[in-house]
Structures are given as structure tokens and as C-alpha cells.
Amino acid sequence: MVDPNQDSDAALHEQQADLLPSDSELRFRRLLDDLPIGAYICDAQGLITYFNERAAAFWGREPKLNDSDDRFCGSSKLFSADGTRVPHAECWMALAVRDGQGYNGLEATLERPDGGRWTALAFVNPLYDTSGHHSGAISLFLDITATNRAEVAVMVSEGRYRRLFESAKDGILILDADTAYITDANAFITELLGYSHADLIGKELWQIGLFKDVDESKAAMRKLQENRYIRYEDIPLETKEGRRIDVEFVSNVYSEDHHSVIQCNIRDITERKQLENQLKQVAVERVEADRRKDEFLAMLAHELRNPLAPILNALQIIRLTGGSGLTIVAASEMMERQVNQMVRLVDDLLDVSRISRGKIELRRGRVELTSAINHAVAAIRSQVQSMEHDLLVTLPSQPIYVNADPTRLAQVVGNLLSNACKFTDIGGSISLTVERDGQQAVIRVRDTGVGIAAEQFPFIFDIFTQIDTSLERSVSGLGIGLMLVKTLVEMHDGTVDVSSAGVGLGTEFVVRLPAMTETSEAIIPDATDINPMPSIARRILVVDDNRDSATTMAMLLKLIGNETSTAYDGLEAVEAAAAFRPDVVLLDIGLPKLNGYEAARRIRAQPWGKEMVLVALTGWGQDEDRLKSTAAGFNGHMVKPVDFAALIKLLIQLQPTLN
């Protein structure tokens, strides 16, 4: 049988258990008891179920728990910020209970039963049970009356300081001034150094790598205590993971509650340091570039004056001797050599410009290497003879073919030979060897000259680099020849290397190019192999604003049977062409009154000018200049000073147009 008394006892125990707070609720209430705020809780019917001591002190009485006659603020009176009395039924606690709505940060004044008043910030929010049902409300009041405002301000200030402390983008450490131990650290410094907050607390600065040892750290602390401030612009610091960074360190001593603390601000300047180093390097490189530029300009002036001096001397010789046959031949040969040297200097400069703008184009095809070598040797022969060098050329017994631009290939070999001549004393030896090594064609240029010091090797192919700039060196250059060699060789998919046993022990340059194995491809003919043909008589108009240039060119053309006329500006050129009706017009581009492009267009616009052959003779020789001349109606484009034989060849090639 079941004892009915047992059932009633069980029901009673369940009711009592419901009245007892749970463990979590007890912990929550203990937390509220410790807070410096008034707090109370009411259920869904508005009955007060809990209040803390601070709430009772604020109100001047203890409210009755679970009493319908003592809801919310009891007999206390509530006034809004504007001084209006708020009925109990409309207070925020009542509204939160009724509507489930929160009210936070509202200022209110409460009047106690004894008539005393206190002002508070109210934070009222609804409560919900574990099922999500509305179960009541909680109200928190923070006393902000005049007597407590200072305390509140301190609390707010401390909170604001903590937020700033933690959100700072510099590392901040707080140290005890007496012990120099770290007592606090913000998030930035823990992340920067790789330590946790707990790792840093209790350590000294030297223990986290800010100073190399304890002695250096103590010395800094003594300096700080004396000056109340220290600053280090640049300290190398190693993180916990071993990463090296550079930091800026600033430290101050502050008094806090009759006790001194040290604040250390640490800023990561690694990126700034790297940028500063880069800027310093750029400045050094700029100074070096300016120095090399100045040296280059001085060398350029020297190199241009050198050929001009013998040219002027030859002219004086011809004048003084009356122009005898042998004298004229010797003088003219010498002048031709010097003019060719000047042309080569200008061509090298133009090539540098083209390379810097990516404008060099190779006209590659199957080339027999010996042919290009022979042209280079022929071009350098006079320089070799003038220096009394012994030049030994060793060519392969079997032809070697390469996919190359023959003109540029001859330029590479010519520059290497010229370089050997410049830096080999009079009577020295130069050897040029061409051979095949497996799938490569190998060109070796060796001399017995000044050699190269070890420290010069990294810069030997740099632009404007001079191996020997001493005044004793009788022949020098612009310092661009080897740069052109390296660029042109690499454009041919090859390599160039240099070696030297040291100063005074000579130098060897080795060029390696891919050798071709197929023999079916056409070989590019070299234009220099075409024998000059006599020009047929034509009417030729020469236009140049340099009267000496126009007159001498007309004289040369007249000597080989042509009828010539001259003009000295663009407008005069158009008028002379209309009157003279030439077969050919050799037309400068940079002309006064009307430039050569426009003069050509005007000639072409006339019925009598449509069939004329127009050839640009100009100092403008860039690719875009040639494109412009073609667009203006020119048949050809040659760069001054013009090789007369090359001009005759061009006119011969254009003869079908003249017929």
C-alpha cells in the first residue's frame, strides 16, 4: 500500500526546492553584492525577489520580498532628469516587466522616505528563463550624486585609459620603478615580441631582449631615474621566435599614489629602417651615377676633340703644301679614319639610347661567322696599325654558321678588338680566335694589356665604366663599348665572359653563341660585299641648312657626272624642286622655315613631284625618325655623316624608280 503522507511530504519538498536558489544564481547574487551599484530583481508580476545592500542604502530602506504592496521602488519617489515625478506603475522597471523592453544609461533622481535625494544612472533590462519566456527584470543603479561623481569619473577615466592602452598601435610596458619589473603590458607588445601577458609580468627589460644584458639594462634604468626620460632611436631586438626587428624606445617615470612607475613605449621601426637604408642606398647610387655621368661627359668631350685635331691638321697641311697628290691622299685617308672614329662614337651613343628604350631590333638570319669576323678586323685594322700591335687572327678550317644579325655581330667583335687596342701598350699583342665547341661558336679576344683588378670585375660590363682612366693611357673611350657587347650577345642568346690574371697581365673576353647545324637556310648577304657601281648621270638637288655640307655633297655628286643644285631651307627646297625638276632630292630634316617632312609632303603633292626620288640625309636616325620620313614620302633615309659609297649604292638600288 502507498502511504498518502509520503506523497504530501514529497510535494512539500519540491515546493521548498523551488524556493531555494540554484548554484549559478547564488554566484550571480554574490557578484551583485560585491558591485558598487544598487541592484534588485523582480519577477514577471513585478514582485521584488532580490536586492543588494547598496540598493537598500540608496533607497533608505529594505523593500519587502514577494510583497505585492512593495513593488519596484517601494515608498521611494522617482523623478526623471527634467524633474517630473514618475508614477511607480510607469517607472522603467514596471515597463521592463510589462513589455520586456530595456532602458539603459538613463539619468534619474530618487527621493528616499526620509526626504534625502540621490541621482543615479539606471540600467533596466528584462530577464528570461531557460525556455525563453519573460521571467522578470533586473535594475542596476549607479550613484552619480555630487559626492560620488569624482569616483565615477575615475572609474570612467580608468576604463577609457585601459581601452586606449589595449588599442594602442605602439607597444606599452608598465614597470615598477623600484624593482624595474614589468607589471603590465598591452596587446601590441605581446604580439610584437611573441610573449603572452603572463610571460612578460615580473621580467626585466633585458630578459625580453631590449638590452643585451642585465648591466646595460640597469645602466639605462639609472639614467632614467636621473633624467626621468630616456629615448633610444634604434635598438635591435630579437623576438621570442628569434626574429630580428628594429625598435624605437621611449621611457618616462610617473608618480602614482606616492609610488613611481615607468612607462615604456616601444615602436616597431623595422620597415622605416629598411626604407631609410633604401633611401641611403639610392642617394649613394645617385651620387655615383652623377660622378660617372660627369666622367662620361668629360670623356666624350675628349674623344670628340681627339679626331677633330688631326682633321684640322690635315686641312692645314693641304693648304700649306698646295695640295700635291701624295699629300692629299695621305691627308684624306687620315681624315677618313678620324671621321669614322667620330661616327662610331655617335653610333655607340645612339645604340645606348635604343637599348635603354628597348628599340634595338636584330635582322637575324643564317650568317657564316668568318665573314662577320673579317669585316670587324678590316674596320679595326687602322687602329691596330697606329698602335703597332701584333694582331693574330685564327679562323676555323670549316665554316661555322650562326643565327645572327651580321652588322651587330661585326659590331660585337669590333668593340672587343677596339677595347683590346685601347688597353694594350704600343707594340703589344692581340689575338682573335674563332672555333667551334660542340653546339657553340666561340670567339676569343686576348691581349697583353693592362689587365683587370679583381674589384673591377663586377662592373666591367656596366655603362660608363672605365678600366683605366689615368692620363697616361693615350687611347680611351666612352665606357659603353663593353655594355653594348654584353647586350648584343645576350640578344643573340649568347654569353660573354671576361678573365684576367690581374693588373698588367692582360685580359681575355670569350663570346659563346649557339651554332647552327642545318645548312638549308638562306645566308644573309652582307651589303658591304656589293661592289660599287658607277652612278648614271642624274639631276640631283641637295638641301641642307649647313651650307658647307650642302656644297661639298653637291661637289662630290658633280665629280661623278651628276648635275646638281643646292637649297638651304625648306621653302627654298620646294621652290628649287619646282624650278630645277631634279630626279633626286637629298633632303635634310631639320631645316629652317619648313622642316624636311613638310617639304617632302609639298613636293609629293605636286604632279611633277610624284615620281621624284626623295632621300633623307639627316642627323636624326632613330626608328621613329625613319617611320616619319617614310610617312612623309621619302624613298630612303640615311644618317649623317653619310658614307659616299653607301649613298651611291642606295641611288643605284633606286634606279628602277628613276627610269
Number of C-alpha atoms within 10 A of each C-alpha: 3 6 7 8 8 10 10 10 10 11 11 11 11 10 10 10 11 9 9 10 11 11 9 9 11 12 12 11 17 12 10 19 17 11 14 13 20 23 25 25 23 25 19 19 15 24 20 25 16 16 23 19 19 21 23 15 12 24 24 18 17 16 23 17 16 16 13 12 12 16 22 23 20 18 17 21 18 21 19 15 13 9 10 11 14 16 11 18 13 11 16 23 31 23 20 24 25 18 11 18 16 18 15 13 13 14 18 21 24 21 18 20 14 10 10 12 19 17 23 23 18 23 19 26 21 24 21 14 9 7 7 8 10 18 18 25 28 21 24 22 23 22 24 19 15 10 10 15 13 12 13 15 12 12 12 12 12 12 12 12 12 13 12 12 18 17 13 14 15 19 24 23 24 21 24 18 19 12 11 18 19 22 18 16 22 21 18 20 24 19 13 16 21 15 16 13 15 12 12 21 16 15 16 21 24 15 13 17 17 19 19 15 12 13 11 14 19 16 12 17 21 12 13 18 17 11 11 14 17 17 14 11 11 16 18 15 20 15 17 13 9 10 10 13 18 20 22 18 18 16 21 17 21 15 10 9 7 7 10 15 22 26 21 23 18 23 20 20 17 16 11 12 15 12 12 12 12 12 12 12 12 12 12 12 12 12 12 12 13 12 11 17 14 13 18 20 13 12 19 18 12 14 18 17 13 15 19 15 12 17 20 11 13 20 15 13 15 18 12 10 11 11 14 11 10 9 15 18 13 13 20 16 13 17 21 14 18 19 18 16 17 19 17 13 19 14 14 18 17 15 18 20 14 15 15 10 9 9 14 17 13 15 12 17 17 22 24 19 24 17 15 22 24 16 21 22 19 11 18 17 16 13 17 23 14 11 17 15 20 15 19 13 14 13 17 12 8 9 14 21 23 23 21 25 21 26 17 20 24 21 23 24 24 24 21 24 26 21 21 28 28 21 23 23 19 17 14 19 20 23 17 21 16 21 19 18 11 9 12 18 20 21 22 20 22 24 27 20 23 21 22 22 14 12 8 12 14 8 13 17 22 16 18 23 21 22 19 15 14 9 8 7 13 12 16 20 21 22 22 21 26 22 19 23 23 19 18 23 20 15 14 20 13 17 18 20 12 16 15 19 13 13 13 15 14 22 23 22 18 17 23 22 22 20 20 17 10 8 9 7 11 9 15 16 14 14 11 12 9 9 9 12 10 12 15 12 13 16 17 24 24 27 31 26 18 13 13 10 15 21 18 12 20 21 15 13 20 17 10 12 14 17 17 21 20 23 22 20 23 27 19 17 28 24 14 18 24 14 9 15 16 22 20 22 26 25 30 30 25 18 21 14 12 17 16 28 23 17 24 26 18 17 22 20 12 12 8 13 20 13 15 20 22 27 24 26 25 21 15 17 16 15 12 11 16 18 12 12 22 17 13 18 21 24 17 18 22 20 17 15 14 14 11 12 14 14 15 17 19 16 19 17 11 15 13 8 13 14 7
